[in-house]
Amino acid sequence: MSQLFYLKECSSTNDEISKFLLYENSDFFGLHTFNQTKGRGQYGNTWASTAEKNLAYTLAVKAQNFKVSDFMFNYYTAIIIRDFLAKLTENTVHIKWPNDIILKNKKIVGILIEKKKINQNNYFIIGAGFNVLQDTFDEISNAGSLLTQTGQRFELEEFTLKLHDFLTEKLKNLPSEQEIMEQFNHHLFRKDQISVFEIEKERQNGIIKHADEKGELWIELEKDGLKPFYHKEIKLLY
């Protein structure tokens, strides 16, 4: 069973959904707002969003229903959000490791997945911020929106309903871990291209080779050769 609720305004849909789950027992429980005031990103980062222009969406799913590792679940979530946007916009969409969504070199979706125990159930709390209608960003920002990157103007409520239906359907049956890794690497942003990275405040050229099942990204560096990195150990500067 799937449910989707709306809040006119909230600080963070990832935080607010816990209150709903105290009284709900759905396999798929969604919460969304078009005015999130204190969005959170990966590893303590913030996710700023202009009111009534963008979507803050959280989907809670029972972890017991998934027989894959947390890394695999994170990868698969990024894959299906990428698939949804590629299908909707008819554009090429990439995944920037570990799980940002990139359209024409700009970040349009940030994803934060947490695991929480609520009412004796373990949940994956999938939070995603979608830049949909925002038309201006800081000049030095690497962010964009569906509007700025495609020229397409989506109605927020309709967009949310389509997203919720797509994700809940795709999460009912996960492919094998091998298939997940193949899909993730196939859509990996800047894979096999020379890029500039920042490692311990130093810049170095390198080529992204692949992500692995342990959550590491393997990069062939100009000076140091092929090395694996976890998130926050290296920064892609494009």
Secondary structure, DSSP 8 states (H G I E B T S, - for coil): -EEEEE-SSBS-HHHHHHHHHTT---SEEEEEES-BSSEE-GGG-EE---TTTSEEEEEEEEGGG--S-HHHHHHHHHHHHHHHHHHHHTS-EEEETTTEEEETTEEEEEEEEEEEEETTEEEEEEEEEE--S-----TT--B--HHHHH-----HHHHHHHHHHHHHHHTSS---HHHHHHHHHHTBTTBTSEEEEEETTEEEEEEEEEE-TTS-EEEEETTTEEEEE-TTS-EE--
